[in-house]
Amino acid sequence: MPMQAEWSAKFDPEAKARGDLAGAIHQALAGTSAAFFDGWSNLPVPTADFTDAVHLRWKATASFTHRLLQATRAAASSR
């Protein structure tokens, strides 16, 4: 999930929430063939693309989805 960088810097400056969530997801996927792509850490989204800390504006969803597909395809091909 993307998270607004300003919110993260203000309320989670040490990235504890980000790390806890990523850890829980990795644990849940352990032993499966599923892959986890951390879009929060690896796919920055401009502040103007958010309506609040976690929700994207409708006009930003196509661009985000395109970038997400490119990033996950690149990650999958490097395995």
N, C-alpha and C positions, 0 to 999 in steps of 0.2 A: 504494500500500500504506500502511496506517497504521503508524506507528512510535511506540512509547511515548515520551512527551515527556521523562520523567525519564531514560531511556536516552540520548536524543538530547542532552539538556543535559549529561550527564556525559561521554559518549564522543565527541560530535560537536558541541561548543558553537558552533562557527562554521558549522555546517551544510554542511561540505565534502562529506560522503557524500551528503547530500540533493541538493546541487547537482550533484555528479558524476553521480548516477543520473539525475536529471531531464535533464541535458544529453545523456547517452548515449541516453536514450529519444527525446528530440526529434530527435537526429541519425538514429536508426534509422527514425523515422517521416517524415523529410524526403522530400518528393516523393510522398507518399501522401495519401490523403484521410482517413487516420486522425487522431483527435484524442487528445490526452493530457490527462488531468485529474490533477493532483498532489494526491492524497488525503493524502499525508504532510504537506504544508504547509497544505492548505486544509480539512481535515476532522478537527479534533482529536477524539481518543478518550480518555475518562477512563482513568486508570491502572488502575482496578479492572477494566476490561474486557479486560485483557491477562493471559495466563498467563506471558509473558516479553516480551522487547523487541519481537517481531514477530507473535506469535500471539494472536489474539483468543479469548476464552472463547466456548464455543458459545452461551451465553445472550446474548451481545452481538452475534452475527452478524446477526440479523434487524434490529436497530436500526441497526447500521452500514450494512447493505445499503440500508435505506430512506433513510437520510440521503444515501448515495452517489447513489442514483437521483435524489433531489430536487436535489442539487447539480449533477449532470451534465446533467439536463434544463434547469435554469436556465442553465447555461453554454452549452448548445447553442442555446437560444432567443435568447440575446443576440448570436449571430453574425449 
